[in-house]
Amino acid sequence: MKTTPACVFALILTATTLPAAEFRIGGATTSITPDQPVALDGHRNLRISNKIESPVTATALAWESRDGDKVLDQAIMVSCDLVGTVQSGRIKRCRHPSS
C-alpha cells in the first residue's frame, strides 16, 4: 500500500484536533480446542477428528477512551479460528446487550 504525503498530513491533523482523553487497550487469547473428537467442517464427507493437529484459539481486543470517569467510546473485536458462526440469539446479544 502506498502512503501519500497528503494522507500522512490528514492523519496528523486529525490526531491533533481530537480532545484529550485516556485511551485503554486490552487483549487476551484462549484455547477453544475441543477436548474430544468433533465433526470437521469444510469437507464434502463427514470427517471426525482423531487428534489435535493445531490448537484452535479465540482472541479478543478491547478499546476504550475515557475522560476522567466518563467513558467516551468502547469497542471489542473477537477473532475465532472457526469456519463459521451460527446466527443465533447469542450473536444478537453480543451486538446489542440490552435486547
N, C-alpha and C positions, 0 to 999 in steps of 0.2 A: 504494500500500500504506500503510495506516495503522499507525503505531507507537504502542503504548500505553506509558504510564509504567512499567507492570509489566514489559514486555519489556525496556525500557532498563535498569531496575534489575537484572533477572535477568542480562543481558549483563555489566553492570559487576561484579556479584557473582561470576559465573563467571570473568571475566578476572582478578579479584584473588586467586582461590584457586588458580590454576594455578601449578605450580612454575616457578621462574626458569629460563629456557632461552634459548639463542640461536636466533633464527628467521631463516632464509635463504630468499630468493625469487630465482628467476632465470627469464628468459624469452627466447624467440627466435622470429623469424618468417622463413620462407624461401619462395621461389617454387618451386612444384611444377608450373608451367605446362609442358605438353608442348612440345617444340621441333619437332614435326612434326604433320601432320593426324591427328586421332583421331575415333573414333565418339562421338557425343554421346548420353549417357543422358538419359532423361526425355522422349523423343519417341516417338510411335507408329511412325513410319517411320524407317529408318536415315538419319541425317544425319551427314555428315563435316564437321568444322571446316575452314574455309579461311582464317581469320585469328584473331588473338588480340584479343578484344574487351575482356576484363578479365583480369588475372593471377589465377592460382589459387595459394593460399598454404596453408601448414601452419604452425601456431603451437603452441608448447609452453610450458607454465608449470610450474615445479617448485618445491616447498616442502620444506623440511627444518628440523626442530627438533633442536637438539643441546644436550647438557650437557657442556661441555668437548669431549673427543674422542669421546664416546659419542653415536651417532645415536639419537634418541628416536622420530622418526616421519619418514616420507617420503611424498610423493605427487607424481605427474606427471599433468598433463592435456594432451591433444593435441587440437587442433581442425584439421580439414582442410576445404577448400572442395570437397567431393565429394558426389555423390548418395548413395553408399553405399560400404561396405567389404565385402570378401569375408571370410566367416568361415572362416578357414583356420588352419593351424598357426602362422602368423606372429602372428595376433591372440592365440592362446593363449600363445605365448612372451612376448608383451608383458605379459599379465596375470600369468603365473606363470613368471618367468625360469628357475627351476630345473628345469622339466619339459621 
